[in-house]
Amino acid sequence: MSRDELVKHLRYLINKYIPVENREYFEKFLLMDDIPVKGILADFNDLSIDPIEDTDGHLIRDIYFHFC
């Protein structure tokens, strides 16, 4: 998974599960050269409002595998 794919996947997850008023919080991290993936996913878990669908759970595990 490339950096561009990582950003694309994280934005997808953020847009799907994070309320609109909290999404901007993540943008500064997605623009960093060294993206703090663990921190983003931890904050994502705290701020998400809907249960994670199975397919998205697989995506999150894939992100963890490659970047954590």
C-alpha atoms as a printed R data frame, in Angstrom:
   type eleno elety resid chain resno       x      y      z
1  ATOM     1    CA   MET     A     1   0.000  0.000  0.000
2  ATOM     2    CA   SER     A     2   1.486  3.311 -1.068
3  ATOM     3    CA   ARG     A     3   1.270  6.574  0.865
4  ATOM     4    CA   ASP     A     4  -1.321  7.902 -1.608
5  ATOM     5    CA   GLU     A     5  -3.440  4.774 -1.135
6  ATOM     6    CA   LEU     A     6  -3.123  5.144  2.633
7  ATOM     7    CA   VAL     A     7  -4.384  8.732  2.518
8  ATOM     8    CA   LYS     A     8  -7.206  7.739  0.167
9  ATOM     9    CA   HIS     A     9  -8.303  4.882  2.447
10 ATOM    10    CA   LEU     A    10  -8.083  6.974  5.620
11 ATOM    11    CA   ARG     A    11 -10.135  9.761  4.023
12 ATOM    12    CA   TYR     A    12 -12.741  7.204  2.954
13 ATOM    13    CA   LEU     A    13 -13.009  5.877  6.519
14 ATOM    14    CA   ILE     A    14 -13.088  9.359  8.042
15 ATOM    15    CA   ASN     A    15 -15.787 10.556  5.642
16 ATOM    16    CA   LYS     A    16 -17.880  7.461  6.274
17 ATOM    17    CA   TYR     A    17 -17.682  7.158 10.069
18 ATOM    18    CA   ILE     A    18 -16.708 10.545 11.531
19 ATOM    19    CA   PRO     A    19 -19.268 13.338 12.000
20 ATOM    20    CA   VAL     A    20 -18.740 16.282  9.644
21 ATOM    21    CA   GLU     A    21 -17.820 18.649 12.474
22 ATOM    22    CA   ASN     A    22 -14.876 16.414 13.506
23 ATOM    23    CA   ARG     A    23 -13.429 15.566 10.086
24 ATOM    24    CA   GLU     A    24 -11.226 18.651  9.760
25 ATOM    25    CA   TYR     A    25  -9.281 17.481 12.833
26 ATOM    26    CA   PHE     A    26  -7.737 14.654 10.798
27 ATOM    27    CA   GLU     A    27  -6.715 16.679  7.739
28 ATOM    28    CA   LYS     A    28  -3.540 18.128  9.285
29 ATOM    29    CA   PHE     A    29  -2.307 14.599 10.023
30 ATOM    30    CA   LEU     A    30  -3.047 13.357  6.505
31 ATOM    31    CA   LEU     A    31  -0.879 16.146  5.078
32 ATOM    32    CA   MET     A    32   2.212 15.209  7.149
33 ATOM    33    CA   ASP     A    33   5.179 13.514  5.494
34 ATOM    34    CA   ASP     A    34   5.223 10.871  8.224
35 ATOM    35    CA   ILE     A    35   1.524 10.163  8.795
36 ATOM    36    CA   PRO     A    36   0.823  9.170 12.440
37 ATOM    37    CA   VAL     A    37  -1.357  6.205 11.481
38 ATOM    38    CA   LYS     A    38  -1.671  4.733 14.995
39 ATOM    39    CA   GLY     A    39  -2.813  8.080 16.386
40 ATOM    40    CA   ILE     A    40  -5.267  8.647 13.563
41 ATOM    41    CA   LEU     A    41  -6.827  5.212 14.025
42 ATOM    42    CA   ALA     A    42  -6.992  5.648 17.807
43 ATOM    43    CA   ASP     A    43  -8.771  9.001 17.419
44 ATOM    44    CA   PHE     A    44 -10.929  7.463 14.697
45 ATOM    45    CA   ASN     A    45 -12.125  4.813 17.170
46 ATOM    46    CA   ASP     A    46 -12.962  7.487 19.746
47 ATOM    47    CA   LEU     A    47 -14.851  9.741 17.319
48 ATOM    48    CA   SER     A    48 -16.615  7.279 15.011
49 ATOM    49    CA   ILE     A    49 -20.384  7.202 15.379
50 ATOM    50    CA   ASP     A    50 -21.425  4.049 13.505
51 ATOM    51    CA   PRO     A    51 -20.301  0.455 13.957
52 ATOM    52    CA   ILE     A    52 -17.519 -0.466 11.532
53 ATOM    53    CA   GLU     A    53 -18.700 -2.669  8.657
54 ATOM    54    CA   ASP     A    54 -16.800 -5.925  8.088
55 ATOM    55    CA   THR     A    55 -15.272 -4.793  4.798
56 ATOM    56    CA   ASP     A    56 -14.010 -1.604  6.423
57 ATOM    57    CA   GLY     A    57 -12.673 -3.636  9.343
58 ATOM    58    CA   HIS     A    58 -10.556 -5.574  6.846
59 ATOM    59    CA   LEU     A    59  -9.309 -2.282  5.411
60 ATOM    60    CA   ILE     A    60  -8.354 -1.041  8.891
61 ATOM    61    CA   ARG     A    61  -6.486 -4.297  9.605
62 ATOM    62    CA   ASP     A    62  -4.646 -3.923  6.285
63 ATOM    63    CA   ILE     A    63  -3.651 -0.365  7.190
64 ATOM    64    CA   TYR     A    64  -2.397 -1.549 10.606
65 ATOM    65    CA   PHE     A    65  -0.429 -4.363  8.962
66 ATOM    66    CA   HIS     A    66   1.381 -2.025  6.579
67 ATOM    67    CA   PHE     A    67   1.851  1.071  8.735
68 ATOM    68    CA   CYS     A    68   1.826  0.158 12.447
